[in-house]
Amino acid sequence: MNNREKLFNLVKRVVVEQKKTFLPSRISIGWPVFDHLEITSALNTLLDLRISQGLKTREFEEKFAEYIGTKYAVAVNSGTSANILAIATLIEAGDMKKGDEVILPATTFSSVASPILQLGLVPVYVDVDPTSWNINPAEIQKAISKKTRAIMVVHTFGNPADMPEIMRIAKKYRLKVIEDSCEAHGSRIGKRMCGSFGDIITFSFYVAHNITTGEGGMVLTNSQKYCDILTSLRQFGRLPIRLVQSKDFIYKDSIIGKYNKQYVFCRLGYNVCMTDIAASLGIEQLKKLDSFNQSRIKNVTSYNSALSKHAKYLRLPTVRQGAFHSFYGYPMVIEKNAPFRREELLQFLESKSIENRPFFAGCLPDQPAFRSAPKRIVGKLPISRWIRDNGFFIGCHPGLSKEQIESVISSFNSFLAKY
């Protein structure tokens, strides 16, 4: 046994021992679930001195694209960076320009709208469906104008949006679809994965998501043109990686002459690469994604079964027939007739060490940073504002024990018993 194998065996023993003794003090929203395999994979990468973007990143891209069902994947350093690059790619490709409009759900996370504004486009906020809490296709229809160029769909908490209908609308009006799947690892409609419908798709591998690389993200597409732009934008605006890696390493130009392709910059770009260390974690996490999601569904089933008796006051999550919801979190909305306020329930849960969060930004255009920013709002957003005032979510991740799930259920029952 060589020294590296000895090190990996030691790591395995340490991880096993830690799992026996380490118990989180809180029932958390999210938790990084990994074992010695992720750690030894990362150590291997470090020991091979491959720490920046390289072979492991490419391997992760290829395996993730295969899993989702797209031709191309481009790894980046976060889901937010993925959204920035997706929108910047559509602009660079000539499919959008500054001042154009992008339709998106009002109930979502800030990094869905921020890149739209940062890149000079105008967000058009529409209301969400009252049961799925995803963007409402009927509201999309109302929002389309002469300036509309794209629809930004979000699979909220991993609940698949109505992609067949949204793609039908997009085709009818010749709109691009940006499919934000940052919370939807493994979600699907029928046999087709969320993240395989849109023109350009984004994922996040943040620590609380269904699989994690610590920080990290991915942009997927079936377009070679978009892939070339993505690999260029990702790394300083260099020539697309496909061209840089070709056998001929000389770029010929009338002004700079014969120049090494690695140092030719064809557009203004960013520096948002994924490291091979992060990718080595992602490769191992991807192998476990389906089993992770089954654990989430088991926990959700326990919640649904126990909390359905409180349906008079709590709107629980639903899943459309034929869809698979990967449940990044377990969301709920307090009904309008409830005799208690959200703050009362959440403070009680906190007193029981049950971590909770509001339903992302609630209604994004109402948030301080977005109130005075350019925008168009379609309708009065009644569902989004109901969610803003009454929505929240708790954890359902694979790191939760049976005892913790039972503690959550017991706490809800205890609070609601007086009503």
N, C-alpha and C positions, 0 to 999 in steps of 0.2 A: 504494500500500500504506500503510494507516494504522499508527500506532505500535503498536497492539495486535497486528496481524498481524506486524509486525516482531519484536515480543517473542516471539510464539509460534514463529516460524521460528528464532529464536535458541535457544529452549528445545529445539526438535527437534534442532538441531545439537549442543547440549551433551549431550543424552541419548545421541545416536549416538556421540559421542566417548567418553563415559564407559563405554559398553558395550564399546568396543574395549580399554580400558585397565584396567577394574575386574574383578578376579578375587577372589572370596571365598577366604579362607585355609582355611576349613573346608567340609566337605560337610555342609550344614546340614539340620536337621529341616524347616524351612520357610523361605520366602523371598518377599518381596513382588515379584511379577513385574508390572511396569507400564512404560509408555513415555511419550512426550511427550503422548499423548492424555489420559491421566489428569491429568498436570500442567497442561496448558492448560485442561482442564475445570475444575480447581480454581482456577486463576488467573482464569478468566472469572468464576467465582462471586465471588471476592474483589474483582475490579475492578468488578463490578456492585453491590458492597456488600451482598451477600446471604450473610451468614455464619452466621446461626443457622437454626433450623428454618423452612423456607419452601417455595418452589416446587420446588426441586431435590429436597428430601426427598420431597415428594408424588410427583414424577415417578419417583423410585427405587422408592417403595412400589408404585405402579401397575404398573411394569414387572416388579418382582420377583414380585408376586402373579400377574400374567399368566404368567410363566415357570413358576412352581410349579403354578398351576392352582387358586388360591383366589380368593374374592371380595374379601377385605380383607387389607391389610398395614399394620402400624404400626411405623415405624422407631424404634429406640432406640439408646442409646450403647454397648451391649455385649450379648453373648450371655447373660451372667449377669443383666443387667437384663431381658432378654427372658424368662428363666425366672421371675424374680421377678414380673413383670407378668402372665405367663400364669397363675401360681398365684393371685396376688392377684385376678385377674379372676374366676376360678372361685369364690373365696370371696365376692367382692362380688356376684356373680350369684346367690348362694344355693345353689350346687351343692356347696359344701363349707363346713365350719366348723372352728374350732379343735378339735383332738383327733381329727379324722378321719385315716384312714390313706391313704397313697399308696404303691403298689407300684412299685419301681424296681430296676434291676440293681445288684448289689453291686460289679461291676467297671465303674467309670465315673469321671468327673471330679467334683471336689468341688462345683462349682456346680450340679450336678443335685440333690444332697441339701440343700445349704445353704438355698436358699429355702424348701424344705418345712419345715425346722426354724425358720427365722427368722419364718415366718408362722404358727407354732403348730400345724402338722400333724405327723403321725408317719410317718417313712419306714419302709417294710417292705422289707427287703433280700432279694432272691431270687438264686439262682445263674444263671449264664449258660450258654449252649450251648457244648459243647466244641469245635465246629468254626467256628461263626460268631462266637462270643464276644459275642453279643447276648443280651438277656434271653430266658430260656427260657419259652415259653408254658406248658409243663407245670408249671413252678414257680410261674407266676402263678396257675394253678388252685388249687394247694395253699395259696397265701397269702391268698386272699380270705376276709375275715371280715365280721361285721356292721358294722364301722366303715370298711370299704374304700369309698372314693369315687372313686378315680382310679388309672390306670396311667400311669406316666411311662416312655415308651419312648425308648431312645437308639439311633440308628443308629451303632454304634461304628466310628470311623475312616471313616465313609461307607458301611459295609456295611449294606444294607437289612435291618432286622429283619423278622420274619414278620408283617407288618401284617395280611394277611387273617385269620390265625388270632387275632391279638391283638384285632382289631376284632370278631371273632365272640364272643370271651370277654366283651369290654366290653359288647356289645349284650345278651348273655345275662344278665349281672349288673347291667345299667344303670349302668355305670361310665363316667366321662369319660376320654378319652385325651389326655394331653399328649405331643406328639410332638417330642422334642428332636432336631432335625436340624442342630444346630450344626456338625457335621462332614460333612454329607451334601449339599452343594450339587451338584445335578445327578444324584444317585443316584436310581434308580427301580426299580420292580417292574413288569415288562412295560412299558407305555407310561405308567404313572402315576408321577408324581414323588413321592419321599419328601418329606414336608412337606405332602401334600395329603390324608392319611388321617385325622389326629387332629381332635379338637374344637378344639384350640388348639395351635399349632405354633411352635417357636422356631428361629432361625438366629443364627449368630455370623459376624461379618466381621473377626475378629481377624487380625493380620498374617500368621500362618502358615496360615490356612485357604485353601480353594480359590479364593475371591475375598476381597478385603480392602478395607476403608475405613479402615485403620489400627486403629481401635477401632470397634465398631458391632455392631448386632444388629437383628433383625426378629421381630415376632410376627405370625402369620398365622391367619386363621379364616374360616369361611363364615357366621358368625353376626353379624348387625348388632348385636345386643345386646352381644356380647363386644367388638366393635369400638368401640362407644360407650364402654364401660367402659375399654378400653385407652387410647383417646385422652385420656380424663379422667385416669386414673392416671398416664399418662406425663408430664403437665404440671400438677403441683401439685394435682390433683383438681378442675380447672376443669370447666365443662360440657363434654360431648363436643364435639369439633371440628365435627361435623356441625351441631350446634345453634348454635354460636358463629358459624359462617360463613353462617347463614341470613340472609335479607334484613332481618328484624326483629331489631335488635341490643339490644332492651330485654327484660329479664327482669322479670316481675311477681311480687312476693312479698308476703305479708301483713305481714312485719316490715321488710324492707329496701326495700320499695316498688318503684318502677321503677328498675332497675339495669342498667348496661351488662353484657351477657352475658360479656364477656371477663374480668370480675372477679367472677364468681359462682363459688363453690366448693361443689360438691355432695357431695364426699367427701374423705377424707384421701388425698393422692396423693404422688407422687415428682417429681423433676426429672431425667429420663433421656432427654432429647430427642437425636436425631441432628442434627448441624449440616448445613447445605447444602454445606459444603466436603467433608465426609465423603460425603454423598450423591452429589456430582458425581464422586467417585472410583468409587463403587459403580455408577453408571450405565455408565461405560466398562468396568469390570471385568466386569459382567454380560454384555456383548456378547462377551467372550472366554472365558466360563466353559466352554462346550462344548469349545473347542480346548484350553484348559488341562487339562481332564479327559482328553482324548485323549492329551496328553503324559504325564500321570500313568500312564495305562494302558500306554503304550509302555514307560515305565521299569519298571513293575511286571512286565510281560511278560518283560523282560530279567532282572529279579531271579528270577522264578519259574523261568525256563528254566535259569538257571545254578545256582540253589541247590537245586533239587529233588533233586539227587543226594545232598544232605545231610539228606534227610527222616527218616533214622533218628534224628537228634538235634535237628532243628529242625522245629517245626510251623509251616508257612507258611500265609498267609491263603487262604481259599477263598471262592468266590462261588456262591450258590445259582443253579440254572438259572432263566433268565428274569429275573434281577436284574442291575442295573448298579451296581457298586461304584465310588465316586468317589475312593477312596483318599486321604484327608487325609494319612495316613502309611502306612508299610509295616510292619505289626506281625508279630512272631514270638513263639513260646513255645518254650523249651528243653524237650525231652522228658525224662521222669523218668529214663530210662536213660542220659542223656548222661554221659560221663566227665569233664565240665568244669562249672564253676559259671558262672552268668550273669556275675558280676563279672569273671571271667577274660576272657571274650569281650568285654565292654563296655570294659574297660580297654585291650584290644588294639585295638579299633576307635578309641577315643579317641587312641591313639598314632599312628594313621594319619589323624588329623584327620577322623574320621567321627563326627559328632554323633549321639547316641542318647539316648533317654529311657525310663524304665520305662513300663509299660502303665498310664498315668494313675495313679489312686490304688491300683491293684492290687485290693485288697478294701476298699472304702470304710469299712465299720464297724470295721475294724482300725486305721484312722488315728487318731492322738492326739486330734484335735478331735472325732471322732465316737464314741469309745469310751463316754463317759459320757452322751452326748446321748440323748434319747428315741428309741426305735427298737423294731422287732421284726425278728428274723432268722428266716428260714424254712430249716430244715435246717442242715447244716454247711458249706455253700458250698465244696465241694471244688474245683470248677473255678476259682472266683474266687481261692481261696487258692493254687492251682497257678500261676495267672497272676500273682498278687502276687509270688511267689517266683522266677518264671522268665520273665515276659513283658517285652518291650521293643519299641521301634519305631525306625525310621530314616526318613530323608527320601526321597520319590519325586516331588518337586514339579517343575514345568516349568522352574525356574531351574537345574536340574542339567544339566551337559553330558554328552555321550557319554563323554568321558574320565573324568568323575567317577563315572558309573555303572559303568564298567569297573574303576575303582579300588576301589569298594565290593565288587564281585564278587571281584576279585583278593584283597582283604583277608580275606574270608570263607574263600575257598579256602586261603589261606595258613595261617590259624588252624586250620582243620579237617583239614588234610592229615595231621597227626600222629595223627589218630584214625581 
